[in-house]
Amino acid sequence: MKGRGSATIEKTLSYAVLGALAIGVLFPFYWMTITSFKTEEQMRSIVSMFWPKPFAVENYQQLLAKTEFAAWYGNSVFVAVSSTLLATAVGTIGAYALARLKFLGRGFMASATLITYLVPPSILFIPLYKQMQGLGMANSLSGLIAAYPSFTVPFVTWLLMGYFESIPEELEEAAMIDGATRFGAFYRVVLPLSAPGVLAAGLYAFTQAWNEFLYALVFITDGKLRTLPVGLASFITGDVYGWGYLMSGAVLTTLPVIAAYIYLQKYMVEGLTAGGVKG
Amino acid sequence: MSVPVPAASLPSKAAVNVGLGVGLKRVLGPDYRMGFIFVTPIALLVLSLVAYPFCYAIYLSLTHKLVGMPPVFVGFENYIRLTWDGFFQRAVVNSFIFTFGSVFFKLILGVVMALVLTSPIRWRSFWTGVLLIPWVAPTVVSALNFLWIFDGSLGVLNYLLVRVFGILPQGVGWLSEPGTAMASVVAVNIWRGFPFFGISFLAGMKGIPAELYEAAAVDGASVLQRFRHVTLPGIRNIMIIVVLLSTIWTFNDFQIVYILTKGGPGGTTMVMPVLTYETAFGAQRLGEAIAVALYLLPALAVTIMVLARYMRKGRRR
């Protein structure tokens, strides 16, 4: 009897805490979304505070018609996709080598990769900017594509090392006894098995590149070449300044990340817990 | 890893080639060819995008470097000047307040999140997914959302507190008043970062054998005692890793403060990464800017070394 009562209390308490956390987490997104459907007039007169009446789509129309938002979207897609493909390719083979192959310097490289992952961008952005300037790649999207692997590659590598280590070595040994080369064992046995891990890692790399702000802010001076985060943030200092505008841009910037996340939530959570931190 | 062994005696020419191959394998490891090919891209990236810029940063921090001018070597002058600069000192203090305030509450909320997600609830993966959203959403978007929520005149926070709940007599300029600005930016950082703590602790708690809890229950341990003596020791390593990781990330967080306050009002939220940026691209003093970024390098290096050890140890088990 007593046990049952305390179980009920525990359950109620859990749901109460969950509810509170969920409201706290979701409220800013709810607020962002409804703001994007309000007119400036609705906002200023503080009517229809929590549900826009009527739903206005002008913000979206103006955002696409009057600003460079569409160009920024294209830039972000281009930069994030290119740097993700690069990071995933480099990270996958690197992680396999560091997790499985036996060669001189493996331990050192594994440590170097991990330490690289931990070095914060705030101490690298100025020299990297100078470097890109020297190469003539400052103020160009290729500069961002070249710089983003500095954080995506170590991350993808570290994540996938954990993944590859969890695949039984006997599978490769069996393949090699059957006549496969070392590379064949990797390509035909390990890689297909780790597809979910590679997908999750790639997705992380994508969101990191999509969300990156500091390098894009510093490297890009041409308004047309901005990526979404920097473009959005430029609305708060620019001449065109309206919350509806800004929030409609915020909604469109968040959508791909959330969509990818909902689709791959299971993989992402598993990837994060299996490979990200494991203690 | 293989121990280097001197190549054996070298008889005929054909045997030399074979012997060389075997010798190389002995010295460089059995998979050296594929290994070297596979890690070369990473090695190049690490060298060109992290190691080289890092060394260049150290060099630049020892110079007077104005934008468009060649650097002039001045030794530790930038660091010495910063040490006695009141504005810089405040930025250091602010950075510590921002970091430890954020990490402390992220830790608590993370434990709470992990505990409720391990308790017997329905739709566990749905809840987990919802609570992780701040972690995957673009930080710039979240910062802009809060900029709007905190807005002094039309922001919804004031609307709720004043008009709906009647808690405050009048609205507060959350980000524009010195008294509330720091707490507000810390709150946003907590909001964004606690899910990572939660999901990591959740993974750790799932790894604790159920028998431990059963044994503790048989011994008459209360819920609190079980938490204290079973749960906490079980996630100790993960806690250390996550706290150190978050400390580094939070200390170097740029976008939240930059978007919400740019360090204001009156420098009350000026943290070191924002000061680095302002010194470099506002005041155009690159050498001094990098000195700001590298000022606490010894502490950062120690943290990274300790953290890397824990992370590798966690992997080996």
Chai-1 contact restraints between the chains, C-beta under 6 A:
chainA,res_idxA,chainB,res_idxB,connection_type,confidence,min_distance_angstrom,max_distance_angstrom,comment,restraint_id
A,S14,B,V116,contact,1.0,0.0,6.0,A-B,restraint_1
A,S14,B,S119,contact,1.0,0.0,6.0,A-B,restraint_2
A,S14,B,I121,contact,1.0,0.0,6.0,A-B,restraint_3
A,V17,B,V116,contact,1.0,0.0,6.0,A-B,restraint_4
A,L18,B,V116,contact,1.0,0.0,6.0,A-B,restraint_5
A,L18,B,W127,contact,1.0,0.0,6.0,A-B,restraint_6
A,L21,B,L131,contact,1.0,0.0,6.0,A-B,restraint_7
A,A22,B,V130,contact,1.0,0.0,6.0,A-B,restraint_8
A,V25,B,L131,contact,1.0,0.0,6.0,A-B,restraint_9
A,V25,B,I133,contact,1.0,0.0,6.0,A-B,restraint_10
A,V25,B,P134,contact,1.0,0.0,6.0,A-B,restraint_11
A,P28,B,N145,contact,1.0,0.0,6.0,A-B,restraint_12
A,W31,B,V156,contact,1.0,0.0,6.0,A-B,restraint_13
A,M32,B,N145,contact,1.0,0.0,6.0,A-B,restraint_14
A,M43,B,L154,contact,1.0,0.0,6.0,A-B,restraint_15
A,V90,B,P41,contact,1.0,0.0,6.0,A-B,restraint_16
A,I93,B,F38,contact,1.0,0.0,6.0,A-B,restraint_17
A,G94,B,F38,contact,1.0,0.0,6.0,A-B,restraint_18
A,G94,B,V39,contact,1.0,0.0,6.0,A-B,restraint_19
A,G94,B,I42,contact,1.0,0.0,6.0,A-B,restraint_20
A,A97,B,G35,contact,1.0,0.0,6.0,A-B,restraint_21
A,A97,B,F38,contact,1.0,0.0,6.0,A-B,restraint_22
A,A97,B,V39,contact,1.0,0.0,6.0,A-B,restraint_23
A,L101,B,D31,contact,1.0,0.0,6.0,A-B,restraint_24
A,L101,B,M34,contact,1.0,0.0,6.0,A-B,restraint_25
A,L101,B,G35,contact,1.0,0.0,6.0,A-B,restraint_26
A,K102,B,G29,contact,1.0,0.0,6.0,A-B,restraint_27
A,K102,B,P30,contact,1.0,0.0,6.0,A-B,restraint_28
A,K102,B,D31,contact,1.0,0.0,6.0,A-B,restraint_29
A,F103,B,L28,contact,1.0,0.0,6.0,A-B,restraint_30
A,F103,B,G29,contact,1.0,0.0,6.0,A-B,restraint_31
A,F103,B,D31,contact,1.0,0.0,6.0,A-B,restraint_32
A,F103,B,Y32,contact,1.0,0.0,6.0,A-B,restraint_33
A,F103,B,G35,contact,1.0,0.0,6.0,A-B,restraint_34
A,L104,B,L28,contact,1.0,0.0,6.0,A-B,restraint_35
A,L104,B,G29,contact,1.0,0.0,6.0,A-B,restraint_36
A,M109,B,V39,contact,1.0,0.0,6.0,A-B,restraint_37
A,A112,B,V46,contact,1.0,0.0,6.0,A-B,restraint_38
A,L114,B,A308,contact,1.0,0.0,6.0,A-B,restraint_39
A,I115,B,I304,contact,1.0,0.0,6.0,A-B,restraint_40
A,I115,B,A308,contact,1.0,0.0,6.0,A-B,restraint_41
A,T116,B,V46,contact,1.0,0.0,6.0,A-B,restraint_42
A,T116,B,V50,contact,1.0,0.0,6.0,A-B,restraint_43
A,L118,B,I304,contact,1.0,0.0,6.0,A-B,restraint_44
A,V119,B,V50,contact,1.0,0.0,6.0,A-B,restraint_45
A,P120,B,N252,contact,1.0,0.0,6.0,A-B,restraint_46
A,S122,B,N252,contact,1.0,0.0,6.0,A-B,restraint_47
A,S122,B,F254,contact,1.0,0.0,6.0,A-B,restraint_48
A,S122,B,P273,contact,1.0,0.0,6.0,A-B,restraint_49
A,S122,B,A293,contact,1.0,0.0,6.0,A-B,restraint_50
A,I123,B,A293,contact,1.0,0.0,6.0,A-B,restraint_51
A,L124,B,P53,contact,1.0,0.0,6.0,A-B,restraint_52
A,I126,B,A280,contact,1.0,0.0,6.0,A-B,restraint_53
A,I126,B,I290,contact,1.0,0.0,6.0,A-B,restraint_54
A,P127,B,P53,contact,1.0,0.0,6.0,A-B,restraint_55
A,P127,B,Y56,contact,1.0,0.0,6.0,A-B,restraint_56
A,P127,B,A57,contact,1.0,0.0,6.0,A-B,restraint_57
A,L128,B,P53,contact,1.0,0.0,6.0,A-B,restraint_58
A,Q131,B,P53,contact,1.0,0.0,6.0,A-B,restraint_59
A,P149,B,L45,contact,1.0,0.0,6.0,A-B,restraint_60
A,S150,B,L49,contact,1.0,0.0,6.0,A-B,restraint_61
A,S150,B,V50,contact,1.0,0.0,6.0,A-B,restraint_62
A,V153,B,L45,contact,1.0,0.0,6.0,A-B,restraint_63
A,R182,B,M34,contact,1.0,0.0,6.0,A-B,restraint_64
A,T207,B,V136,contact,1.0,0.0,6.0,A-B,restraint_65
A,N211,B,P138,contact,1.0,0.0,6.0,A-B,restraint_66
A,N211,B,T139,contact,1.0,0.0,6.0,A-B,restraint_67
A,F213,B,V140,contact,1.0,0.0,6.0,A-B,restraint_68
A,F213,B,Q255,contact,1.0,0.0,6.0,A-B,restraint_69
A,L214,B,F254,contact,1.0,0.0,6.0,A-B,restraint_70
A,P229,B,P138,contact,1.0,0.0,6.0,A-B,restraint_71
A,P229,B,V140,contact,1.0,0.0,6.0,A-B,restraint_72
A,L232,B,V140,contact,1.0,0.0,6.0,A-B,restraint_73
A,A233,B,V140,contact,1.0,0.0,6.0,A-B,restraint_74
A,A233,B,I259,contact,1.0,0.0,6.0,A-B,restraint_75
A,W243,B,W148,contact,1.0,0.0,6.0,A-B,restraint_76
A,A250,B,V141,contact,1.0,0.0,6.0,A-B,restraint_77
A,A250,B,L144,contact,1.0,0.0,6.0,A-B,restraint_78
A,T253,B,P138,contact,1.0,0.0,6.0,A-B,restraint_79
A,T253,B,V141,contact,1.0,0.0,6.0,A-B,restraint_80
A,T254,B,A137,contact,1.0,0.0,6.0,A-B,restraint_81
A,T254,B,V141,contact,1.0,0.0,6.0,A-B,restraint_82
A,V257,B,V136,contact,1.0,0.0,6.0,A-B,restraint_83
A,Y261,B,V136,contact,1.0,0.0,6.0,A-B,restraint_84
A,Q265,B,G129,contact,1.0,0.0,6.0,A-B,restraint_85
A,L272,B,I199,contact,1.0,0.0,6.0,A-B,restraint_86
A,T273,B,A203,contact,1.0,0.0,6.0,A-B,restraint_87
A,V277,B,S200,contact,1.0,0.0,6.0,A-B,restraint_88
A,V277,B,I241,contact,1.0,0.0,6.0,A-B,restraint_89
A,K278,B,G314,contact,1.0,0.0,6.0,A-B,restraint_90
A,G279,B,N237,contact,1.0,0.0,6.0,A-B,restraint_91
A,G279,B,I238,contact,1.0,0.0,6.0,A-B,restraint_92
A,G279,B,I241,contact,1.0,0.0,6.0,A-B,restraint_93
A,G279,B,G314,contact,1.0,0.0,6.0,A-B,restraint_94
